[in-house]
Amino acid sequence: MKLDILLFGITTDLVGTSNIEIEVPTNSSVGHFKNEMLTKFPQLSNIGTYAIAVNESYASDDILLQENDVVAVIPPVSGG
């Protein structure tokens, strides 16, 4: 199934774009999505520590994804 991926912060720099589309198997979970992203983009080695939002709501690893979901990858933010 097709997912639209939005990348924020350092992930944009690591992947080289802020928006991609990927295919994952039907009934994939957020955890499976993270593994797929790591396989396709090994430079996202810290993806396990990033927040994931699905359709603008934060999602845990066990949430099942649906066709055409919009998934955001949000790294930790620091500042002062």
SEMIBA-254997 format. One line per field, with one value per atom (N, C-alpha, C, O): residue number from 0; residue in one letter; x, y, z. Coordinates in Angstrom, 1 decimal. Example, Ala and Ser with C-alpha at 12.3 -4.5 7.8 and 13.67 -1.06 7.14 Angstrom:
2
pos	[0 0 0 0 1 1 1 1]
code	[A A A A S S S S]
px	[13.2 12.3 13.2 14.2 12.8 13.7 12.9 13.4]
py	[-5.7 -4.5 -3.3 -3.3 -2.2 -1.1 0.0 1.1]
pz	[7.8 7.8 7.8 8.5 7.1 7.1 7.9 8.0]
This chain:
80
pos	[0 0 0 0 1 1 1 1 2 2 2 2 3 3 3 3 4 4 4 4 5 5 5 5 6 6 6 6 7 7 7 7 8 8 8 8 9 9 9 9 10 10 10 10 11 11 11 11 12 12 12 12 13 13 13 13 14 14 14 14 15 15 15 15 16 16 16 16 17 17 17 17 18 18 18 18 19 19 19 19 20 20 20 20 21 21 21 21 22 22 22 22 23 23 23 23 24 24 24 24 25 25 25 25 26 26 26 26 27 27 27 27 28 28 28 28 29 29 29 29 30 30 30 30 31 31 31 31 32 32 32 32 33 33 33 33 34 34 34 34 35 35 35 35 36 36 36 36 37 37 37 37 38 38 38 38 39 39 39 39 40 40 40 40 41 41 41 41 42 42 42 42 43 43 43 43 44 44 44 44 45 45 45 45 46 46 46 46 47 47 47 47 48 48 48 48 49 49 49 49 50 50 50 50 51 51 51 51 52 52 52 52 53 53 53 53 54 54 54 54 55 55 55 55 56 56 56 56 57 57 57 57 58 58 58 58 59 59 59 59 60 60 60 60 61 61 61 61 62 62 62 62 63 63 63 63 64 64 64 64 65 65 65 65 66 66 66 66 67 67 67 67 68 68 68 68 69 69 69 69 70 70 70 70 71 71 71 71 72 72 72 72 73 73 73 73 74 74 74 74 75 75 75 75 76 76 76 76 77 77 77 77 78 78 78 78 79 79 79 79]
code	[M M M M K K K K L L L L D D D D I I I I L L L L L L L L F F F F G G G G I I I I T T T T T T T T D D D D L L L L V V V V G G G G T T T T S S S S N N N N I I I I E E E E I I I I E E E E V V V V P P P P T T T T N N N N S S S S S S S S V V V V G G G G H H H H F F F F K K K K N N N N E E E E M M M M L L L L T T T T K K K K F F F F P P P P Q Q Q Q L L L L S S S S N N N N I I I I G G G G T T T T Y Y Y Y A A A A I I I I A A A A V V V V N N N N E E E E S S S S Y Y Y Y A A A A S S S S D D D D D D D D I I I I L L L L L L L L Q Q Q Q E E E E N N N N D D D D V V V V V V V V A A A A V V V V I I I I P P P P P P P P V V V V S S S S G G G G G G G G]
px	[0.8 0.0 0.9 2.0 0.4 1.1 0.9 -0.2 2.0 2.0 2.8 3.8 2.2 2.9 3.7 3.1 4.9 5.8 6.3 6.8 6.1 6.6 7.8 7.7 8.9 10.1 10.4 10.2 10.8 11.0 12.4 13.0 12.9 14.2 15.4 15.5 16.2 17.4 17.0 17.9 15.9 15.5 15.5 15.8 15.0 15.0 16.4 16.7 17.4 18.8 19.3 20.1 19.0 19.6 19.0 19.8 17.8 17.2 17.3 17.3 17.4 17.6 16.3 16.2 15.2 13.9 12.9 13.2 11.8 10.9 9.7 8.8 9.5 8.3 8.6 9.2 8.3 8.5 7.2 6.3 7.2 6.1 6.8 7.7 6.3 6.8 5.7 4.5 6.0 5.1 5.5 6.6 4.4 4.6 3.5 2.5 3.7 2.7 1.4 1.5 0.3 -1.0 -0.9 -0.3 -1.6 -1.6 -0.3 0.0 0.5 1.8 1.5 0.6 2.3 2.2 3.3 4.1 3.2 4.1 5.5 6.5 5.6 6.9 7.5 8.7 6.7 7.1 7.5 8.5 6.8 7.1 8.5 9.3 8.8 10.2 11.2 12.3 11.0 12.0 12.2 13.3 11.0 11.1 11.9 12.7 11.7 12.4 13.9 14.7 14.2 15.6 16.3 17.5 15.6 16.1 16.4 17.4 15.4 15.5 16.5 17.1 16.5 17.4 18.2 17.8 19.3 20.1 20.6 21.0 20.7 21.1 20.1 20.5 18.9 17.9 18.1 17.2 19.4 19.7 19.0 18.9 18.6 18.0 16.5 15.8 15.9 14.4 13.7 12.5 14.2 13.6 13.3 12.5 14.1 13.9 13.0 12.7 12.6 11.8 10.3 9.9 9.6 8.1 7.6 8.1 6.5 5.8 4.4 3.7 3.9 2.5 1.8 2.4 0.6 -0.2 -1.4 -2.2 -1.6 -2.7 -2.9 -4.0 -1.7 -1.6 -1.8 -2.1 -1.8 -1.9 -0.7 -0.3 0.0 1.1 0.6 -0.5 1.5 1.2 2.2 3.4 1.8 2.7 3.0 2.4 4.1 4.5 3.5 3.6 2.5 1.5 0.3 -0.5 0.2 -0.9 -0.7 0.3 -1.9 -1.8 -2.1 -2.9 -1.3 -1.4 -2.4 -2.7 -3.0 -4.0 -3.5 -2.6 -4.0 -3.7 -3.8 -4.8 -2.9 -2.9 -2.8 -3.0 -2.4 -2.1 -0.9 -0.1 -1.0 0.1 0.9 0.4 2.2 3.0 4.1 4.8 4.2 5.3 6.3 6.0 7.6 8.7 9.3 9.8 9.2 9.6 10.7 10.5 11.9 13.0 12.9 12.1 13.6 13.6 14.1 14.9 13.5 13.8 14.6 14.2 15.6 16.3 16.5 16.5 16.8 17.0 17.1 17.1 17.2 17.4 16.7 16.8]
py	[-1.2 0.0 1.2 1.2 2.3 3.6 4.4 4.6 5.0 6.0 7.3 7.2 8.4 9.7 10.0 10.0 10.3 10.5 11.9 12.4 12.6 13.9 13.8 13.2 14.5 14.4 15.8 16.8 15.9 17.2 17.2 16.1 18.4 18.6 17.9 17.9 17.2 16.5 15.5 15.1 14.9 13.8 14.3 13.6 15.6 16.2 16.3 16.0 16.7 16.7 15.3 15.2 14.4 13.0 12.3 11.6 12.6 11.9 12.8 12.2 14.1 15.0 15.5 16.2 15.3 15.8 15.9 15.3 16.6 16.7 15.9 15.8 15.3 14.5 13.4 13.6 12.1 11.0 10.1 10.3 9.2 8.2 6.8 6.5 5.9 4.6 3.6 3.9 2.3 1.2 0.3 0.0 -0.1 -1.1 -2.1 -1.9 -3.3 -4.4 -3.9 -3.2 -4.4 -4.2 -4.7 -5.7 -4.0 -4.3 -4.1 -4.7 -3.2 -2.8 -1.9 -1.1 -2.1 -1.3 -0.1 -0.1 0.8 1.9 1.3 1.8 0.3 -0.4 -1.0 -0.9 -1.6 -2.2 -1.0 -1.1 0.1 1.2 1.7 2.0 1.8 2.3 1.4 1.8 0.0 -0.9 -0.7 -0.8 -0.5 -0.3 1.0 1.0 2.1 3.3 3.1 3.7 2.4 2.1 1.3 1.6 0.4 -0.4 0.5 0.4 1.3 2.2 3.4 3.9 3.8 5.0 4.7 5.1 4.0 3.6 4.8 4.6 5.9 7.1 7.5 8.4 7.0 7.3 6.3 5.7 6.0 5.0 5.3 4.4 6.5 6.9 6.9 7.5 6.4 6.5 5.9 6.3 5.0 4.4 5.4 5.2 6.5 7.6 8.7 9.7 8.7 9.8 9.5 8.4 10.6 10.5 10.3 10.8 9.5 9.2 9.7 9.3 10.5 10.9 10.3 10.3 9.8 9.3 10.2 10.3 10.8 11.7 12.7 13.0 13.3 14.4 14.0 14.9 12.7 12.3 11.4 10.5 11.6 10.8 9.3 9.0 8.4 7.0 6.1 6.4 5.1 4.1 3.1 3.0 2.2 1.3 0.2 -0.4 0.0 -1.1 -0.6 -1.4 0.7 1.2 0.7 0.7 0.2 -0.3 0.9 1.7 0.9 1.9 1.5 0.4 2.6 2.4 3.0 3.9 2.5 3.1 4.6 5.1 5.3 6.7 7.5 8.7 6.9 7.6 8.6 8.3 9.7 10.6 10.4 10.6 10.0 9.7 10.7 10.9 11.3 12.3 11.7 11.0 11.9 11.5 12.7 13.6 12.7 14.0 13.6 13.0 14.1 13.9 14.8 15.7 14.4 15.3 16.7 16.9 17.7 19.1 19.5 19.3 20.3 20.9 22.4 22.8 23.1 24.5 25.2 24.5 26.4 27.1 28.4 29.1]
pz	[0.0 0.0 0.0 0.5 -0.5 -0.7 0.6 1.1 1.0 2.1 1.7 1.0 2.1 1.9 3.1 4.2 3.0 4.1 4.2 3.2 5.3 5.5 6.5 7.5 6.1 6.9 7.5 6.8 8.7 9.4 10.0 10.3 10.2 10.9 10.2 9.0 11.0 10.5 9.5 8.6 9.6 8.6 7.2 6.2 7.0 5.7 5.1 4.0 6.0 5.5 5.2 4.2 6.0 5.9 4.6 3.9 4.3 3.1 1.9 0.7 2.0 0.9 0.3 -0.7 1.1 0.7 1.9 2.9 1.8 2.9 2.7 3.5 1.5 1.2 0.2 -0.8 0.6 -0.2 -0.2 0.6 -1.1 -1.1 -1.1 -1.8 -0.2 -0.2 -0.2 0.1 -0.6 -0.5 0.6 0.8 1.4 2.5 2.3 1.7 2.8 2.7 3.5 4.4 3.0 3.7 5.1 5.4 6.0 7.4 8.1 9.1 7.6 8.2 9.4 9.4 10.4 11.6 11.5 10.6 12.4 12.5 12.7 12.2 13.6 13.8 12.5 12.3 11.7 10.4 9.5 8.8 9.5 8.7 9.1 8.2 10.4 10.8 10.2 9.8 10.3 9.7 8.2 7.7 7.5 6.1 5.8 4.8 6.5 6.3 6.6 5.8 7.6 7.9 6.8 6.5 6.2 5.1 3.9 3.3 3.6 2.4 2.6 1.7 3.9 4.2 5.5 6.6 5.3 6.5 7.3 8.4 6.7 7.4 8.5 9.3 8.5 9.5 10.7 11.2 11.1 12.1 13.4 14.2 13.7 15.0 14.9 15.8 13.8 13.6 14.8 15.0 15.5 16.7 17.8 18.7 17.8 18.8 18.3 19.1 17.0 16.5 16.7 16.8 16.8 16.9 15.6 14.6 15.5 14.2 14.4 15.4 13.5 13.5 12.2 11.2 12.4 11.3 11.2 12.1 10.0 9.8 10.9 11.4 11.3 12.3 13.7 14.6 14.0 15.4 15.7 14.9 16.9 17.2 17.3 17.8 16.9 16.8 17.5 17.3 18.1 18.7 17.7 16.6 18.0 17.0 16.6 15.5 17.4 17.1 16.3 15.9 16.0 15.2 13.7 13.2 13.2 11.8 10.8 11.1 9.8 8.8 7.7 7.4 7.1 6.0 4.7 4.7 3.6 2.3 2.3 2.8 1.7 1.6 2.9 2.9 4.0 5.2 5.0 4.2 5.7 5.7 7.0 8.1 6.9 8.0 8.1 7.2 9.3 9.6 10.5 11.4 10.1 10.9 11.5 10.9 12.9 13.6 14.6 15.6 14.3 15.2 16.5 16.5 17.6 18.8 18.4 17.6 19.1 18.9 20.1 21.3 19.9 21.1 20.8 19.7 21.8 21.7 23.0 24.1 23.0 24.3 24.4 25.4]
